[in-house]
Amino acid sequence: MARLAATLPHVLAVTDPSRNLDTAAGTVAWLLDHAGAYLAASGEHQAARELSERAYYLDCDRLGKDHPNTLASANNLAINLGQAGQHEQARRLDEDTLARCRRVLGEDHPDTLTSASNLAKDLRHLGKYEQARRLDEDTLDRRRRVLGEDHPDTLTSANNLSADLRAIEEGRPEAKPNTASSSTPPG
């Protein structure tokens, strides 16, 4: 993380939107996505959202909306939207991304399951606890089958389902459910 902090000014200079980025769009999208993840981890959610949004649109233009890198960028953008408090926008993007992941990667692909977990988190933040519970139950079942009982993502799903059940029982949102991990594009 310290290494990225030192290089962040250089990344931002190289990826300046006023530059012609046509020949290096793939590298620029990767840099923007990773710089956005760094900023999110540093608590700079608005700046992270802006970089993630640029990475996503670069990937959309260059690769199309159904490419695995674009799907990963969409997941990361939705996470950053949610962290910036834009839960409804995150939900819409996560719904679209989950549908694309299911179609392109399959129902049980780990990236599809991450998308499902991200959408359930959005639903929980929006007070749609039953919808979140149903999606988290399905995701937990699939992760147990695909990844195993002790995989960290399976344990995250179990924790998220418990947050849904607690919120349903109490009739209010869980303060800090475990968030799904961000996807990192290949390369």
N, C-alpha and C positions, 0 to 999 in steps of 0.2 A: 504494500500500500504506500509506503514512503517513496518507493521508486516512482510510482505513478504520480504522486504529489509533485515530485521534482520535474517530471516531464509534462505535466498538464498544460503549462503555458505554451510549450512547443506544439503539443497536440492541437490546442485551440488556434494557434497561428497557422498551422498547416491546413487545418480544416475550415478556415475562414470562408463563409458563404460567398464572399465577393470574388474568390479565386475560381478559375476554371478547373473543375474537379473531374471532368469527364474521363480522363485516362486513369485516374486513381480512385474511382468511386468505390470500389470494393474495399480497398484499404482504408479509405476515409470513413466508410460506414462502420467498419470494424473498430477503428479508433474512437469514433463518436460513441458507439455502443459501450465500449469499455470505459471510456472517460465518464460517461453517464453513470455507469455502475459505481465507479469510484466516488463521484459526487453524491450519489444516493447514500452510499455507505458513510459518507462524511456529513450527512444530514442536510445537504444542499439540494433539496427535492425539486425546486423550481428549475434550477440550472440543469439538473439531471434530466428532467422531463424534456427540456428544450433540446439537449443533445440526443436523447433517445428518439425524439420525434424526427430529427434530421436523419438519423441513421435509418429509421424505419422507412421514411419516404425515399431515401436513396436506394435502399434495397428493393422497394416496390417498383421504382422506375427501372432499375437495372435488372432485376431478377424475376419480377412478377410477384403477385400477392401469395402465391401458393408454394414458393420456394422455401425449403427448410430454414435458410438464413433469415428470410423475411418473417417467417413465423416466429423465430426466436427473437427478432427485433420487435415484433408486435407484442410478444409476451413481456419483454423488458419495458417497452413503452407503457403498457397497461399497469405494470407494477409501479412505475414512476408516477403515473397519473394518480393512482390510488394513494401513494405516499404523499403526493401534493394535495390530497383532499378532494380530488376530482373523481369520486367513486362512480358516479353515473357514466362518465366518459370511459373509465376503466372497464366497467361492466359491458358496455357496448362493444368495445374493442375485444375484450376477452371472449364474448359470445361469438363474434365473428371468427376470431382466431381458433377457438375450440372447434367450430364447425369445419374450418379449413384443415386443421390438424387431423380430425377424424377422417375426413375424406382423403387427404394426401398421405398421412402416416399410418392410419389405422386406429381403431378404438383403444388398443392396449399399448401403443408406443409410449415410452417414458415421457417424451415431449408432449404428447396428447394428454397424458395424466397430469403433467405440470399445468397445462392450460386449464384443465378441469378444476384443479385445486385453486388456481388463481381466480377463476370465475366464482367458485364457492366463497372465496374470501370477499370478493366484491359484494356478493349477495348478502353475506353476513353483515358487512359494513352498512348496507342499505336497509337492514332490518328485515330481510326476506329469509328468515331463519329456516323455515321448512324447505324452501328450495335449496338453500345451502346444505342442509342436512342430507337431503336426497342425493345431491351431487357428491358430497363428501363420502357418504356411505358407498356409493358406486366406485368412487376413486379408491377408497381404502380396499374394497374387495379386489379390484383389479391390481392394485399395487402389491397386495399380499400374494396374489397368484403370479404376477410377472416378476416382481423384484424380491419377494420373500418377506417373511415376518419381521426380520430385524434390520431391513434396509432403512437408512435415515429418511428417505422419502415416505416409506410406509409408516414410520413412526410419526412423521409430520402429519400425515393424513389422519392417523388415530387421534392426535392432539387436536386437529382442526374439527374433527367430528365431535369430540368432547366439548369444544367451545360452542358448537352449534346446539348440542343438547342442553348445555348450561344456559345458553341464551333463550332457548325455547322454554325451559323450565322457569327461568326468572323473568321472562318477557322483556328482556333488554339486551342490547349488544354486549358481547364480551369485549373488554377493554383492549386486550393485546393478544389475539390469537396468533399462533406461529404463522408467519407468512411463507408462501411457497418460494422456493429458490428460483433465482432468475436463470433463464436459459442463456447459455453462451454460444454464440454462433461458431460453427466449425471454422478452423483456420487459424 
